[in-house]
Amino acid sequence: MKMRDQYRIAFIAGKLGDVDGVSLEVDKWIKVLQELGHEIFVIGGEFPNPVENVAEENHFLVPEIGFGTQTQKEIGDLAFPYITSNRLSAPMDEQTQHQLMSRIWKEGVDVANKLQSFFFERNIDVMVGENTNAMPMSILAGVAIYTIATERNMACLFHHHDFWWERSRFYNNHIAELLNKVMPPNAPGIDHAVISSYAEHVLFTFKRITATIVPNCEDFSNPPLKDEYNSDLRQSFGIKDDELFVLQPTRIVPRKKIEDSIRFLSAFVQRFPKYQGKVRFIISLYAGDEGEGYLPQVESLAKSHGIRMEVMAGRVEAVRGTDAQGRKIYTNRDVLVNADFATYLPVWEGFGNALLEAWAARLLTVVSTYLVYKTDIRTIGPRGVEIVDRYDESGNLIIPDQALEDLERILCNPELKKTIVDHNCKVAEKAFSLEALKNILDDIFTDYGDEIRASRRRMKRAGHIFSV
């Protein structure tokens, strides 16, 4: 039996306990790390819900690192002008840039001292930065963790889900020096994990940083199932038995290309008129952290194409419960097991959490061959409706007739549909199970053990306060 050290591990993110991809993956990491004997702590700028399986006393709220703080908004508006103006901008004058950088560093170091005090009080061995040093949506968190990891040399594993240079709204910025230094840092004693082979390649190419690939995983041993709680979901939302419940199991952000799902459904109804007026297109999650302007565009497009689209976000959260009106709150897993099929046609995706969850729920999927799907997922041999990622001059996904016909053939043949969803669940489980995740994380923390133990000794000798 493998002998391993047991560590006190602190996860840090701008937000935890929600239905976004980072929160979901953190939940899975926590589960398997606890099974390996480690004690887990969570630090977040906000907790929409408590993180499951983590004791209340091991939660630490640090509002300063939340995504929606006034400070984050003020810094973001200055640092990333493309966000508010949607236009490229001239370089910032030297004095204003100096003031901005000074503010970021000062307030980031203030957060570092707050985090450091928590680490000393709880004898934390290693911190895990969850996208904190890959995306500047919580700049103060990124600066704080960088400061602790490099100045205090505390053991740190950065878990990168995607990178700032992959988002046009961050690429045009006035803090390039800070981003290149901090997001992510290339410093000795720090370990890195990424979620795809593409991310591994890009990180090494851009930063000469070597990272371990830890793909998104899913708890296939505890798949989403219909039960007494969720069996009334269709009725609760007025979805009739003869209607097609089509699910978009994602947040509402532009890279999900929800407009392509709408165009696909419109083409499907035109090709097979018997579905006219029978399609209910449901988006289960909320408008994300990338601006609110996208949802009205999608709603307008759906209306113009005659697709009945609804957003279920107000009734879908990370945990079951009731809302202020006493109505049931469902999870995304509850929604998945009640749908007829899901559309998943992103132009870009870090990996594909929602796709794995749909396959675990044995839900038929219509998926585009986005980059990471081609490099890291398609190789397992999934079946269903697949649309090659080819786009016209307007940026719309080109939808072949064959995809429409394949979907109709599957929907009309329950035995074929069952064969497909069972196959997808089986092959995905083999590649992306929690057991696979446990093996990878066990290797990471075992290999990083010498650094963690050295960090323990440094922390015992260290003082508490940083300075700018």
N, C-alpha and C positions, 0 to 999 in steps of 0.2 A: 504493500500500500504506500502511495506517495506521501512523504512527510512534507508539510508545508508550513511556513510561518503564517500567522493570522494577523491581519492589519486592521487599523481603524482608518477607514476610507471616507473622505468627504467629497461628495459630488457638488459642483457649483454650476449654476446656470441662471440666466436672467429670469427664467420661469420654469417651474417644475410642477408636476401633478395635473397636467392638462392633456389634451388629445393631439397635440402636435407631435411630429416625428421624434424630436429630441426627447420630450417627456416619455414617450412610449418606449424608446430604446433604453433610457435610463432605468425605467421600471424593470426591464428584462435583465440588464446588467446587475441591478441590485439583487434580484431574485437569485441569480446563479452565484454571485459573490457571497451572499449569505449562506448558500448551500455549501460553499467552500470554506466556511468558517469565519469570514471577515465581518467586522461590525461596521455598519453603514450610517453615515450622517449626510444630511442634505441641506444645502445652502442655496436659497433662491431669492430673487428680487420680488417674486410673488408666488403664491401657492393657490391657484384656483381651487384645488382640492389637496388634502394631505397626500403625501406620497405613500402608496400602499406598502405595507410590510416594514415601514420605518417608524419607530416609536416617536411619539409626539415630542418628547424631550430631545430627540436627535434631529429635529427640524430647527433651522436657524434662518429667520427672515432678515434680509438685508435690503430694504426698499431702494437704496441708492443704486443697485445694479439691475433694477427692473427695466424692461424695454420701454415702458410708457412714461417714465419720469419726466418732469419738466427740464431737468438738467440734460437728460439724454436727447430730448427734443431740441433744446437750444444748441447743444453741441452738434447734433446731426444736421440741423438747418444750416449751420455755418460750414461744417466740414464737408457735407455732401449736398451741394446746391442743386444737383440734378433731381433730388427727391421732391423738392417743392416747386422748382421752376420747369422741370422736364426739359431743360435746355443746358447745353454746355456753358461753362463760365470762364471768364478770364482769371488768371492767377490772383490770389489774394495778396494784398499789400503786406509787406514784411512785418510791420508793427502789429496788425490785426492777427496775422498768423502766429506771431510770437505769443500774443495774449491768449489765443485759443489753445496753443500747445501747453502753455504754462498752466492754464486752468485744468486741462485734461489730466496732466501729470499730478498736480496738487491734489485734486479731488480723487484721483485714482489711488494715490498713496494714502489718503485718509481712509479709503475703503480697505486698502491693504492692511493697515493697522487694526481695523475692526475685525477683519478676517483672522489676522495673526493672533489676536487676543483669544478668539474662539478656538483656534488650533491649539494654543498653549493650554487653555482651560480643559479641553477634551482630549488632550494627548493624541491629536490626529497624526497619523503616520504619513499619509499620502493624499494629495488632492487630485481630483479629476475635473478638469475644465471642460464642460460640455458646450462646445462651439463658442466658448468665450473668447478664444484667440484665433478664430477663423472668420467670424462675422462680427462687424462693429455695431451690432444692435444693442449691445451693452458695453460701451467703450470703457466705462470705469471698471467693470469686472475684468476686462482684458488687461488693462494696465495694472490692476491690483494683483492678479495672479502672476503676471509677468514679473512684477516687482518681488513678490515672495519667492518665486521659483529661481530668480537669477541673483538677487541681492542676499537673500537668506539661504539660498540653495536648498530649499525644501523639495522633497520628492514630488514630482508632478507628472501626471499622464494627461496629455491633451487629447480629447476625443473630438475629432473634426468631422462634421457632417457635410459641410460645404464651405466654400471659401469666398471671401469678399470680392476677389477679382473675377468671379463668375457672375456677378450681378452688376449690370450697367449703372445702376443708381449709386453704387459705391465706387466704381472704377474711376469716375471723374470726381476727384476729391482734392481737398486742400491740406490733408494731413498724411501724405504719402510716406514721409519719413517715419512717422509713428507706426503706421500700418505695416510697413516693411520690417520694422524692428520687433513689433509685438505680435503681429497676427499672420502666422504664428512665429514664435521666436526660434532661432536656430542656436541653441546654447547647450553646453555639456550638462549631463545629468538629467535632462528632460526626455521623456518618452512620448511617442506620438502614435495614435491609432486613427485610421481612416476607414470609410465604409465601402470602398470599392477599389478595384484595380486601377481605374481611371484616376481617382483621387490620389492613390499612391504614386502614380506616374507624374501627375501634375505637381504634387508637392516636392518630389525630388527634382523635377526639372526647374521649377521656379525658385526653390529655396535650398536645394541640396540636403533636404531632410528625409531620412529614411523612416518609414512608418509601417506598422503592422496593419494588415487588412482585417477588419472585424466587420463582416457584412451584417446588415440588418437581419434579425432572426425573429422567429415567432414560436409561441408555445403550442406546438402541434399536439402535445399530449393533453392539452386542455383547450380544445378548439371551441370557437363560438358555436352554440347549439340553440335550437328552439327550446324554450322551456315555458313554465307557467307564467313567468313574469313578462316575457317579450312576445308571447303568442298573440297578443291583442294589438300589436303595433300597427299593422295594416288598418285595422278597424279604427284605431285611435287617430290616424291621419286621413281617414276617409278614402282609403285605397280599396277599390272593389276587387272582387275575386277575378273578374274578367279583364282587369287592367294590367298592363305590363309595368311593374315597379322596377324602374331603371335607376340605379344608384351611382352617384358620383361620390365615392367615400373619402373625400379630401377636403382640405381647407380651400377657401376661395381666393386663390392668388394667380396672377397671370401665367406663370410657368406651367400651371396645371392644364392650360389650354382648354378650359371648359367650353369655350365656343366651338371647338372641334367636336366635342361630344354632342352638342346641340345640332351641329350640321350633320353629324352621322345619324342621329335619330330622325332628323327631318328627311334625309335621303332614304332611310329605312322605311319610313311611313309612306313616302312617295312610291317606293318600289313595291311595297306590300300594303295596299290601301285598307286591308282589313283591320290594320292597327290604327286607323284614323280615329283620333279622339280617345284612344285607349292607352296612351303612353303617359305615365307619370314620372317625370324626371326629378329626382330628389337629390339635393346636395346635403350631405349629412353634417358637415363641419362649418366653421365660421369664416368670415372674411379675415385673412391673416394679418401679419405684421408688415405687410407690403403695400399699405394704402387701401382706402375704402372705395376708390373710384372704379374698380374693376367690376364689382357686383352689379351696379346699374347697367353697365355695358352688356353684361351677360344676360340680365333680365330683359333688356330691350331686344337682344338678338333672339332669345327664346320666343318672345311674343311675336316678333316678325316672322318666325318660322312655324308658328302655330304649335309650339311645344309647351305643354303645361309644366312649368318649372317651379319648384318650391325649395326653400331652404329650411332644413330641420334643425339648424344649429341651436336654437333656443331650447330644444328638448333633448339634445345629445351632449353628454359630458363624459368625463373620464370614469365616473362612478354612478351607479343607479341612485335614484332618490326621487324627490318631488319638487316641483317649482312653487313659486309663490301662490299660484292658483290651485295647488294641490294635485296637479297633473303629474303623471309619471315622467321621470327623466330616464332616458335610455342611454346605453353606451353605443359606440359605433359597432361593436360586436353584435348587439341586439338588432341593429339595422341591417347588417350584412346577411343574417340568416333569414331575413324576411323578404329580401329583394329577389327579383328574377334574374337579373344579371347586372354587372357593373361596367361602367366605362372608365378607362384609365388611359388617357391619351396625352400625357405631358410632353412638352417640347424639351424639357429638361427636368431631371429628378436626381437627387443625390444617390438614392438607391431605389426604394419602392416599398415602404412599409405597408401602405394600404393594399398593395398587390399581394403581398404575402398573407396579410390578414384575410383577404378575400379568398385566397386558395385554401387557407386553413378552415374557413367557413364553408368550403365546397360550393363556392359561388362562381358561376360562369363569368369570364371577363372578356371584354373587348379592349385590347391593349395596343398601343403604338410601340414601335421598336426604337424607343429613345436610347441614347448612347449607353448608359449603364445597364439597361435591359439587354442590349446586344452583347456587352462584354462580360457581364457577371451573372445574368439570370437566364438568358435564353439557352445557355449551354446545358442546363438541366433537362431540357426537352419538354417545356410546357405545351399544352394544347389549348385550343379555343379559337377565338377570332383575333387575328393579328394583322395590324395595318402597318406597312412599311412607312418609316418617317420621311416621306417626301412631301414637299410643300410647294404651293403655287406662288406666283409673283406677289400675291397679297398676304402670304404667310399662312394660308389655310392648308390644313392637312388634306392631301389628295385621297379621297375615299373611293376605292375600287368597288365595282359591282360585286366582285367575288366575296368581299367581306360582308356585304349585306345578305347575299345568298347563303353564305356559311352560317350566319347567325340565325336566319330563318330555318335552315335545315336542322340546326341543333335544337332550337326551341320547339320544333314540331316532332322531335324524336327524344322523348324522355330517357330512353335507355342510353342513347348516344350521349346525351347531356351528362348523365350520371357517370358514364365511363370517363368522360373528359375531366369532370371535377374531381373524381376519385384519383385519377392519374396525377393531376396537378398537385393535389394534397400530398400524395405519396412522394413525388420527386422533390417537392419543395421541403418536405420534412427531412429528407435525407441530407439536404444541403444546408438548410437554414433553421435547424431546430435549436432549442435552448441547450440541448446536450452538446451540440457543436459549439455553441457560444461558450459554454462552460469550459470546454477543452482549450479554446483559444485564450480566454481570460486567465485561466490557470497558468498557461505557459507565459503570458505577458507578465503577470505579477511574480511568478517564480524567477523569470529571467531578470526582472527589475529589482529583485529582492536585495541585492547587494547595495544598490543605491538607496533604497528605502531604509535599510538598516543604518547606513552612513548618515542619512538625513536625520534619523532619530537622535543620533549622537550630537549632530550639529545643533539641532533644535534645543537640546537640553542645555547646551552651553550658551545659547544665543540670548540676546536681550529682546525686548518686545517692540521697540518703536523704530519705524523707518523715518527718513527725512527726505525732502525733495532735493 
